[in-house]
Amino acid sequence: MTAPIRVLVCDDQMLIRTGLVTIIDAQPDLEVAGECGDGQAAVDLARRLRPDVVLMDVRMPVLDGIEATRRLAGDAAADPVKVLVLTTFNLDEYVYEALRAGASGFLLKDAPPAQLLQGIRTGATGAALLDPGVTRALVGKYAARIRPVGGAPAELPLTPRELEVLRLIADGRSNSEIAAALVISPETVKTFVSRILAKLGLRDRVQAVVYAYRHGLVT
């Protein structure tokens, strides 16, 4: 039997935290590893409990969720943990900063339970959790911050088809949308995405979007 996905729930609002814990613990394939109400406790618990996924609220006392995410999933983290940011629907600067800090994506607090649970499962696999429409909105709002100072690398280690897939990822397309656009199977798209991330040394699709804009591969 496969071990359940262990989740650490971090939110300073007890009502929301309790609701999340109840929903998660009711699933046979999920398990609440712990819960807390501030960012420093989130960092300490995540390092001690090593959950598969951390649900991280952005606005928390003691240490905010962005800095907590940076310590757990940022480039300097010795043993990175998968962090999914909990947020409201409006795409404010907190979301952008959390993604820059190393979050694999974000979940909406008012999302239906089924969508929330599927998001946790997706995040546990290592896939980035960004709705295509949200990706486009996020990039559109903050593109100026990630546009390149120079051009693309002289020797980009991607095949023409991989470059095409990367550009579609940066446009916020889902695997099924990319498959339809290129007339290939979703499984083939997954293979391309894995190769692209490996060749460029990127962790997930979020980093791929930023990479594409930073290197002038899309505008």
PyMOL commands that set and color helices and strands:
alter all, ss='L'
color gray80, all
select helices_A, chain A and resi 14-25+39-49+65-73+93-101+113-124+132-146+160-170+175-182+186-200+205-214
alter helices_A, ss='H'
color red, helices_A
select strands_A, chain A and resi 5-10+30-36+53-57+83-87+105-108
alter strands_A, ss='S'
color yellow, strands_A
deselect
rebuild
show_as cartoon
